[in-house]
Amino acid sequence: MPETTVDAGEADLHTHSTVSDGTEAPAELMRQASRAGLWGVALTDHDSTSGWVEASAAVSETGVALIPGMELSTREGYTSVHLLGYLIDPFDESLIAETARIRESRLNRAEAIVRRIGRDYALTWDDVLAQTVEGTTIGRPHIADALVARGHVASRSAAFDGILHPRAGYAQPHYAPDPLTGVRLIRAAGGVPVLAHPGTRGAERVIPPARLEQLVEAGLFGLEIEHPENRADAKPRLRALAERFGLRVTGSSDYHGTGKPNSLGQCRTDPDVVEAIIAEGRGSAPVLP
């Protein structure tokens, strides 16, 4: 795909719809982006591109540019590490195969969690299915919503702080490739990879500099530093790492509708970085008004 030149504005580069664990359909998410005054938004559902068509169809209505993307699940040891892949080829066979494997493992994990919880609380798989729409990638957030609906917890956040917290003993990890494989998969699919919210637990513990250097050599584009859940004390170190390795800095809300307290557009990516992502993307193109 030839290089695309776009005169971009501020964009929110990390959002979720009902295709994964957001609470708004892709078209409604685009309408919310218009209300937030955003030039553009990236739809980055977990391990899925299924929302792209609906979101693309809403571009002309909303006047908001769409940067097609995905949040790819990876794992470093026992720690979940997410990669944002922008402008990937949705028909890339290797990426399709890997994300299908991740989604299948996520589904099996969710069913196992529900069985464990069901021994101690009134909760069934049908309760979880009631919190989804057709085509949803089912995961722990939907179990959390089912727990809320059953009256066991007050909110999705309370579920993750309690019943779904690892210390409660019900949760278990699902399959995911390592981050290096993830970066290579995104680049091979023509995409632009960014390490999502690396400051939530401390980048120095999850991705030490030597490991980060490997990701950079494989094609890592940037770090999502301006994110509501990154710790304030982690940001200076992350910015130093970005400068050291020549990585671009992005800002995103990680919007989930009512599924998280994060507000759409509360953290944004500067226009020059948005333009650089669009210029590097080879697998698909932004959808412009």
C-alpha positions as a Markdown table, in Angstrom:
| # | Residue | x | y | z |
|---|---|---|---|---|
| 1 | Met | 0.0 | 0.0 | 0.0 |
| 2 | Pro | 1.5 | 3.4 | -1.0 |
| 3 | Glu | 2.4 | 5.9 | 1.7 |
| 4 | Thr | -0.5 | 8.1 | 2.8 |
| 5 | Thr | -0.1 | 11.8 | 3.5 |
| 6 | Val | -2.7 | 13.2 | 5.8 |
| 7 | Asp | -3.1 | 16.6 | 7.5 |
| 8 | Ala | -4.1 | 15.2 | 10.9 |
| 9 | Gly | -5.4 | 16.6 | 14.1 |
| 10 | Glu | -5.5 | 15.3 | 17.7 |
| 11 | Ala | -6.7 | 11.7 | 18.0 |
| 12 | Asp | -7.5 | 9.2 | 20.7 |
| 13 | Leu | -5.7 | 6.1 | 19.6 |
| 14 | His | -7.0 | 3.5 | 22.0 |
| 15 | Thr | -10.8 | 2.7 | 22.2 |
| 16 | His | -13.0 | -0.4 | 22.6 |
| 17 | Ser | -16.5 | -1.2 | 21.3 |
| 18 | Thr | -19.0 | -4.0 | 21.9 |
| 19 | Val | -16.8 | -6.2 | 19.6 |
| 20 | Ser | -14.6 | -6.7 | 22.7 |
| 21 | Asp | -15.2 | -5.2 | 26.1 |
| 22 | Gly | -16.6 | -1.8 | 25.4 |
| 23 | Thr | -20.2 | -0.9 | 26.0 |
| 24 | Glu | -21.0 | 1.0 | 22.8 |
| 25 | Ala | -21.3 | -0.2 | 19.2 |
| 26 | Pro | -18.6 | 1.0 | 16.8 |
| 27 | Ala | -20.9 | 3.5 | 15.2 |
| 28 | Glu | -21.9 | 5.0 | 18.5 |
| 29 | Leu | -18.3 | 5.2 | 19.6 |
| 30 | Met | -17.6 | 7.3 | 16.5 |
| 31 | Arg | -20.5 | 9.6 | 17.4 |
| 32 | Gln | -19.0 | 10.0 | 20.9 |
| 33 | Ala | -15.7 | 10.9 | 19.3 |
| 34 | Ser | -17.4 | 13.6 | 17.4 |
| 35 | Arg | -19.0 | 15.0 | 20.5 |
| 36 | Ala | -15.6 | 14.9 | 22.2 |
| 37 | Gly | -14.2 | 17.2 | 19.4 |
| 38 | Leu | -11.7 | 14.7 | 18.1 |
| 39 | Trp | -10.1 | 14.8 | 14.7 |
| 40 | Gly | -9.7 | 11.0 | 14.7 |
| 41 | Val | -10.1 | 7.9 | 16.7 |
| 42 | Ala | -8.5 | 4.4 | 16.6 |
| 43 | Leu | -10.8 | 1.5 | 17.2 |
| 44 | Thr | -8.6 | -1.1 | 18.9 |
| 45 | Asp | -10.8 | -4.0 | 20.1 |
| 46 | His | -9.0 | -6.9 | 21.7 |
| 47 | Asp | -7.6 | -9.3 | 19.1 |
| 48 | Ser | -10.3 | -8.5 | 16.6 |
| 49 | Thr | -11.0 | -6.2 | 13.6 |
| 50 | Ser | -14.7 | -7.0 | 13.4 |
| 51 | Gly | -15.8 | -3.5 | 14.3 |
| 52 | Trp | -13.9 | -1.8 | 11.4 |
| 53 | Val | -16.7 | -2.0 | 8.9 |
| 54 | Glu | -19.4 | -0.4 | 11.1 |
| 55 | Ala | -17.0 | 2.3 | 12.4 |
| 56 | Ser | -15.9 | 3.1 | 8.8 |
| 57 | Ala | -19.5 | 3.5 | 7.7 |
| 58 | Ala | -20.0 | 6.2 | 10.5 |
| 59 | Val | -17.1 | 8.3 | 9.3 |
| 60 | Ser | -19.1 | 10.4 | 6.8 |
| 61 | Glu | -21.9 | 10.9 | 9.4 |
| 62 | Thr | -19.6 | 12.0 | 12.2 |
| 63 | Gly | -16.8 | 13.8 | 10.4 |
| 64 | Val | -14.3 | 11.9 | 12.6 |
| 65 | Ala | -11.4 | 10.0 | 10.9 |
| 66 | Leu | -11.0 | 6.3 | 11.7 |
| 67 | Ile | -7.6 | 4.8 | 12.2 |
| 68 | Pro | -8.3 | 1.0 | 12.1 |
| 69 | Gly | -6.4 | -0.9 | 14.8 |
| 70 | Met | -6.4 | -3.8 | 17.2 |
| 71 | Glu | -5.1 | -4.3 | 20.8 |
| 72 | Leu | -3.1 | -7.5 | 20.5 |
| 73 | Ser | -2.8 | -9.7 | 23.6 |
| 74 | Thr | 0.8 | -10.8 | 24.5 |
| 75 | Arg | 2.4 | -12.2 | 27.6 |
| 76 | Glu | 5.8 | -11.7 | 29.1 |
| 77 | Gly | 6.2 | -14.5 | 31.6 |
| 78 | Tyr | 3.1 | -14.4 | 33.8 |
| 79 | Thr | 2.4 | -10.8 | 33.0 |
| 80 | Ser | -0.1 | -9.6 | 30.4 |
| 81 | Val | 1.4 | -7.1 | 28.0 |
| 82 | His | -0.8 | -5.4 | 25.3 |
| 83 | Leu | 0.3 | -4.1 | 21.9 |
| 84 | Leu | -1.7 | -1.6 | 19.9 |
| 85 | Gly | -1.4 | -2.3 | 16.2 |
| 86 | Tyr | -2.5 | 0.4 | 13.8 |
| 87 | Leu | -3.3 | 0.1 | 10.1 |
| 88 | Ile | -2.7 | -3.7 | 10.0 |
| 89 | Asp | -3.9 | -5.9 | 7.1 |
| 90 | Pro | -7.1 | -7.5 | 8.5 |
| 91 | Phe | -6.6 | -10.4 | 6.1 |
| 92 | Asp | -3.0 | -11.2 | 7.0 |
| 93 | Glu | -3.1 | -15.0 | 7.5 |
| 94 | Ser | -0.5 | -15.2 | 10.3 |
| 95 | Leu | -2.3 | -12.5 | 12.3 |
| 96 | Ile | -5.7 | -14.1 | 11.7 |
| 97 | Ala | -4.4 | -17.4 | 12.9 |
| 98 | Glu | -2.8 | -16.0 | 16.0 |
| 99 | Thr | -5.7 | -13.9 | 17.1 |
| 100 | Ala | -8.1 | -16.8 | 16.5 |
| 101 | Arg | -6.0 | -18.9 | 18.9 |
| 102 | Ile | -6.0 | -16.1 | 21.5 |
| 103 | Arg | -9.8 | -15.6 | 21.3 |
| 104 | Glu | -10.4 | -19.4 | 21.6 |
| 105 | Ser | -8.1 | -19.5 | 24.6 |
| 106 | Arg | -9.8 | -16.4 | 26.1 |
| 107 | Leu | -13.2 | -18.1 | 25.6 |
| 108 | Asn | -12.1 | -21.3 | 27.3 |
| 109 | Arg | -10.5 | -19.4 | 30.1 |
| 110 | Ala | -13.8 | -17.4 | 30.6 |
| 111 | Glu | -15.8 | -20.6 | 30.8 |
| 112 | Ala | -13.4 | -22.1 | 33.3 |
| 113 | Ile | -13.6 | -19.0 | 35.5 |
| 114 | Val | -17.4 | -19.0 | 35.4 |
| 115 | Arg | -17.4 | -22.7 | 36.5 |
| 116 | Arg | -15.1 | -21.8 | 39.5 |
| 117 | Ile | -17.1 | -18.8 | 40.5 |
| 118 | Gly | -20.4 | -20.7 | 40.1 |
| 119 | Arg | -19.4 | -23.0 | 42.9 |
| 120 | Asp | -19.5 | -20.1 | 45.4 |
| 121 | Tyr | -21.8 | -17.6 | 43.8 |
| 122 | Ala | -25.0 | -17.8 | 41.7 |
| 123 | Leu | -23.5 | -17.3 | 38.2 |
| 124 | Thr | -23.9 | -19.3 | 35.0 |
| 125 | Trp | -22.5 | -19.1 | 31.5 |
| 126 | Asp | -25.9 | -17.9 | 30.3 |
| 127 | Asp | -25.6 | -14.9 | 32.6 |
| 128 | Val | -22.3 | -14.0 | 30.9 |
| 129 | Leu | -23.8 | -14.4 | 27.4 |
| 130 | Ala | -26.6 | -12.1 | 28.3 |
| 131 | Gln | -23.9 | -9.3 | 28.6 |
| 132 | Thr | -22.6 | -9.7 | 25.1 |
| 133 | Val | -23.8 | -9.1 | 21.5 |
| 134 | Glu | -23.2 | -11.4 | 18.5 |
| 135 | Gly | -19.6 | -11.5 | 17.6 |
| 136 | Thr | -18.3 | -10.3 | 20.9 |
| 137 | Thr | -14.8 | -11.5 | 22.0 |
| 138 | Ile | -15.9 | -12.8 | 25.5 |
| 139 | Gly | -13.6 | -12.1 | 28.4 |
| 140 | Arg | -13.4 | -11.2 | 32.0 |
| 141 | Pro | -15.2 | -7.8 | 31.6 |
| 142 | His | -18.3 | -9.7 | 30.5 |
| 143 | Ile | -18.1 | -11.9 | 33.6 |
| 144 | Ala | -17.7 | -8.8 | 35.7 |
| 145 | Asp | -20.9 | -7.4 | 34.1 |
| 146 | Ala | -22.7 | -10.6 | 34.8 |
| 147 | Leu | -21.6 | -10.4 | 38.4 |
| 148 | Val | -23.0 | -6.8 | 38.5 |
| 149 | Ala | -26.3 | -8.0 | 37.0 |
| 150 | Arg | -26.6 | -10.7 | 39.6 |
| 151 | Gly | -26.0 | -8.2 | 42.4 |
| 152 | His | -22.8 | -9.8 | 43.6 |
| 153 | Val | -20.8 | -6.6 | 43.1 |
| 154 | Ala | -21.6 | -2.9 | 42.5 |
| 155 | Ser | -19.6 | -2.3 | 39.3 |
| 156 | Arg | -17.2 | -3.8 | 36.8 |
| 157 | Ser | -14.3 | -2.2 | 38.7 |
| 158 | Ala | -15.4 | -3.7 | 41.9 |
| 159 | Ala | -15.5 | -7.1 | 40.3 |
| 160 | Phe | -11.9 | -6.8 | 39.1 |
| 161 | Asp | -10.9 | -5.6 | 42.6 |
| 162 | Gly | -12.6 | -8.5 | 44.2 |
| 163 | Ile | -14.0 | -11.7 | 42.7 |
| 164 | Leu | -12.0 | -11.4 | 39.5 |
| 165 | His | -8.7 | -10.4 | 41.1 |
| 166 | Pro | -6.0 | -13.1 | 40.9 |
| 167 | Arg | -5.9 | -13.3 | 44.7 |
| 168 | Ala | -9.5 | -14.6 | 44.8 |
| 169 | Gly | -8.3 | -17.7 | 43.0 |
| 170 | Tyr | -11.0 | -17.9 | 40.3 |
| 171 | Ala | -9.1 | -16.3 | 37.4 |
| 172 | Gln | -6.4 | -17.9 | 35.2 |
| 173 | Pro | -4.3 | -16.6 | 32.3 |
| 174 | His | -5.2 | -17.3 | 28.6 |
| 175 | Tyr | -2.8 | -18.1 | 25.8 |
| 176 | Ala | -1.0 | -15.1 | 24.2 |
| 177 | Pro | 2.3 | -14.9 | 22.3 |
| 178 | Asp | 5.3 | -13.0 | 23.7 |
| 179 | Pro | 5.6 | -9.3 | 22.9 |
| 180 | Leu | 8.5 | -9.8 | 20.5 |
| 181 | Thr | 6.4 | -12.1 | 18.4 |
| 182 | Gly | 3.5 | -9.6 | 18.7 |
| 183 | Val | 5.6 | -6.8 | 17.3 |
| 184 | Arg | 6.8 | -8.9 | 14.5 |
| 185 | Leu | 3.3 | -10.1 | 13.7 |
| 186 | Ile | 2.0 | -6.5 | 13.5 |
| 187 | Arg | 4.9 | -5.3 | 11.3 |
| 188 | Ala | 4.5 | -8.3 | 9.0 |
| 189 | Ala | 0.8 | -7.4 | 8.6 |
| 190 | Gly | 1.9 | -3.9 | 7.6 |
| 191 | Gly | 0.9 | -2.3 | 10.9 |
| 192 | Val | 2.5 | 0.1 | 13.3 |
| 193 | Pro | 3.0 | -1.3 | 16.9 |
| 194 | Val | 2.8 | 0.7 | 20.1 |
| 195 | Leu | 3.3 | -0.7 | 23.6 |
| 196 | Ala | 0.0 | 0.0 | 25.4 |
| 197 | His | -0.1 | 1.6 | 28.9 |
| 198 | Pro | 3.4 | 0.4 | 30.0 |
| 199 | Gly | 3.3 | 2.4 | 33.2 |
| 200 | Thr | 0.5 | 0.7 | 35.0 |
| 201 | Arg | 2.8 | -1.7 | 36.9 |
| 202 | Gly | 6.2 | -0.1 | 36.1 |
| 203 | Ala | 7.9 | -0.6 | 32.7 |
| 204 | Glu | 11.2 | -1.5 | 34.4 |
| 205 | Arg | 9.6 | -4.6 | 35.9 |
| 206 | Val | 7.6 | -5.8 | 32.9 |
| 207 | Ile | 9.7 | -4.7 | 30.0 |
| 208 | Pro | 13.3 | -3.9 | 31.1 |
| 209 | Pro | 15.5 | -1.8 | 28.8 |
| 210 | Ala | 17.3 | -4.8 | 27.3 |
| 211 | Arg | 14.0 | -6.4 | 26.3 |
| 212 | Leu | 12.6 | -3.1 | 25.1 |
| 213 | Glu | 15.6 | -2.8 | 22.8 |
| 214 | Gln | 14.7 | -6.1 | 21.2 |
| 215 | Leu | 11.2 | -4.8 | 20.6 |
| 216 | Val | 12.6 | -1.6 | 19.0 |
| 217 | Glu | 14.8 | -3.7 | 16.8 |
| 218 | Ala | 11.8 | -5.7 | 15.7 |
| 219 | Gly | 9.9 | -2.5 | 14.8 |
| 220 | Leu | 8.2 | -1.1 | 17.9 |
| 221 | Phe | 7.1 | 2.4 | 17.0 |
| 222 | Gly | 6.1 | 4.0 | 20.3 |
| 223 | Leu | 5.0 | 4.0 | 23.9 |
| 224 | Glu | 1.5 | 4.9 | 25.1 |
| 225 | Ile | 2.7 | 7.2 | 27.9 |
| 226 | Glu | -0.3 | 9.6 | 28.2 |
| 227 | His | -2.8 | 7.1 | 29.5 |
| 228 | Pro | -5.2 | 7.5 | 32.5 |
| 229 | Glu | -3.9 | 4.3 | 34.2 |
| 230 | Asn | -0.1 | 4.9 | 33.8 |
| 231 | Arg | 1.3 | 5.9 | 37.2 |
| 232 | Ala | 2.6 | 9.4 | 37.4 |
| 233 | Asp | 5.9 | 8.3 | 38.9 |
| 234 | Ala | 6.4 | 5.9 | 35.9 |
| 235 | Lys | 6.0 | 8.6 | 33.2 |
| 236 | Pro | 9.4 | 10.3 | 33.5 |
| 237 | Arg | 11.2 | 7.0 | 33.1 |
| 238 | Leu | 9.0 | 6.0 | 30.2 |
| 239 | Arg | 9.8 | 9.3 | 28.5 |
| 240 | Ala | 13.5 | 8.8 | 29.1 |
| 241 | Leu | 13.2 | 5.3 | 27.5 |
| 242 | Ala | 11.3 | 6.8 | 24.5 |
| 243 | Glu | 14.1 | 9.3 | 24.0 |
| 244 | Arg | 16.8 | 6.7 | 24.4 |
| 245 | Phe | 15.3 | 4.4 | 21.8 |
| 246 | Gly | 13.9 | 6.9 | 19.4 |
| 247 | Leu | 10.3 | 5.9 | 20.2 |
| 248 | Arg | 7.3 | 8.2 | 19.6 |
| 249 | Val | 4.9 | 9.0 | 22.5 |
| 250 | Thr | 1.2 | 8.5 | 22.1 |
| 251 | Gly | -1.8 | 9.5 | 24.3 |
| 252 | Ser | -5.0 | 7.6 | 24.5 |
| 253 | Ser | -8.0 | 7.2 | 26.8 |
| 254 | Asp | -8.5 | 3.4 | 26.6 |
| 255 | Tyr | -12.2 | 4.2 | 26.4 |
| 256 | His | -14.7 | 1.4 | 27.1 |
| 257 | Gly | -17.9 | 3.4 | 27.3 |
| 258 | Thr | -19.5 | 2.8 | 30.7 |
| 259 | Gly | -17.1 | -0.2 | 31.2 |
| 260 | Lys | -14.4 | 2.1 | 32.6 |
| 261 | Pro | -14.3 | 5.6 | 34.1 |
| 262 | Asn | -12.0 | 6.8 | 31.3 |
| 263 | Ser | -13.4 | 9.6 | 29.2 |
| 264 | Leu | -13.1 | 9.6 | 25.4 |
| 265 | Gly | -10.4 | 12.0 | 24.4 |
| 266 | Gln | -9.1 | 12.7 | 28.0 |
| 267 | Cys | -5.7 | 11.7 | 26.7 |
| 268 | Arg | -4.8 | 12.5 | 23.0 |
| 269 | Thr | -2.0 | 11.9 | 20.5 |
| 270 | Asp | -0.3 | 14.9 | 18.9 |
| 271 | Pro | -1.1 | 15.5 | 15.2 |
| 272 | Asp | 2.5 | 14.9 | 14.1 |
| 273 | Val | 2.6 | 11.5 | 15.7 |
| 274 | Val | -0.8 | 10.6 | 14.2 |
| 275 | Glu | 0.6 | 11.6 | 10.8 |
| 276 | Ala | 3.8 | 9.5 | 11.4 |
| 277 | Ile | 1.6 | 6.4 | 12.2 |
| 278 | Ile | -0.4 | 6.9 | 9.1 |
| 279 | Ala | 2.7 | 7.4 | 6.9 |
| 280 | Glu | 4.2 | 4.1 | 8.2 |
| 281 | Gly | 1.0 | 2.0 | 8.0 |
| 282 | Arg | 1.0 | -0.4 | 5.1 |
| 283 | Gly | -1.7 | -3.0 | 5.8 |
| 284 | Ser | -4.7 | -0.7 | 5.6 |
| 285 | Ala | -5.5 | 3.0 | 5.3 |
| 286 | Pro | -7.2 | 5.5 | 7.5 |
| 287 | Val | -10.9 | 6.2 | 6.7 |
| 288 | Leu | -11.2 | 10.0 | 6.2 |
| 289 | Pro | -14.4 | 12.1 | 6.2 |
